[in-house]
Every structure is written in C-alpha cells, then in structure tokens.
Amino acid sequence: EPIMREGARYAVPANFLKKSQQDYKPDDPQIASNFECIADFLDQMLSNTIDPKEKALMSAARLVKEELLTFVKQQSDVEDTTGSDILAAVLNSHYSRAKSFVTMSQAQI
C-alpha cells in the first residue's frame, strides 16, 4: 500500500520522518483529502491510466516521472550506457561491410 494512503503508519522517526509525525494530523479532513488525491495521482501515473484528455495531469506526470527516475538513478551506482550502446549498434550496422539480405513478400512490394 502506498505511503500516502497510510500516512500515520509511515510518518515515524524510523523512516526519517520525525518532523512529519509531529505535523501530520490524520484527523484533518483537508490533509486526508490531499493525501488521497496525491496517492490517486501517483497510482495513475505509475500504471499509465491518466486520461489523455487531462493535459495538465499528463504534463505533471511526465515531470514527476523524470524527477523520480533522476532521483533513483542518483541513488544507484549503476552507470547508464544505453545511449552509447545504441549509438554503437547504429554505427556498426550502418558502416558494416557484411552482406545483408532483406526479404519482402510480393504483397509488401
């Protein structure tokens, strides 16, 4: 269950949220509503179920995903070589002197 849906359970010093525990008021209807909306947004963002007509939400989801991925990348020690791997593959395939065969059915021609 996402943290936003169970704020009182997660807003504890063990999760480095001691200040949040003091400030978090689960009985406040405005705070509960805000947490519920944020949790719904994050669920929709991660499951790609945001309505495409909701341009503002789609834009926000794109920005939040980029920020989250950047954060996760910074926290990990894994080097991302995707760009250089793709470039090497494209250059190898483009400048390769090996014979390549392309087959097409008569219907495709």
C-alpha positions, -999 to +999 in steps of 0.1 A: +000+000+000+014+034-009+028+056+019+003+084+010-027+061+019-013+052+053+005+084+064+001+078+101+019+044+098+048+058+079+053+092+095+076+079+122+113+085+131+123+051+119+115+063+083+134+096+090+101+115+092+102+126+128+091+161+120+063+147+098+050+127+127+046+159+147+030+178+118+008+151+103-028+152+116-046+122+101-080+135+115-078+168+095-101+162+065-082+186+043-049+168+048-066+134+044-082+146+011-049+160-002-031+127+006-058+107-011-056+129-042-018+126-043-020+088-039-046+086-067-023+107-090+007+085-082-012+053-088-025+066-122+009+079-131+027+046-124+000+025-141-003+049-171-040+053-167-042+091-167-069+103-191-051+116-222-076+145-222-062+157-189-033+176-205-022+192-172-021+159-154-002+142-182+024+170-182+027+168-144+031+130-145+058+133-171+077+158-149+073+138-118+084+106-135+116+123-148+123+137-113+117+103-097+139+085-123+167+111-118+165+106-081+166+068-084+195+070-108+214+092-084+208+068-056+221+038-075+256+031-085+246+017-120+260+035-150+235+041-178+252+031-210+220+029-231+228+059-253+263+048-261+252+012-267+225+023-291+249+047-309+275+019-313+249-005-326+236+020-352+272+029-364+281-008-366+250-017-386+253+014-409+290+010-417+292-028-416+306-043-448+289-076-441+263-086-467+227-080-455+197-096-470+162-081-470+132-103-478+098-090-486+067-107-498+052-097-531+022-082-513+045-058-494+061-045-526 
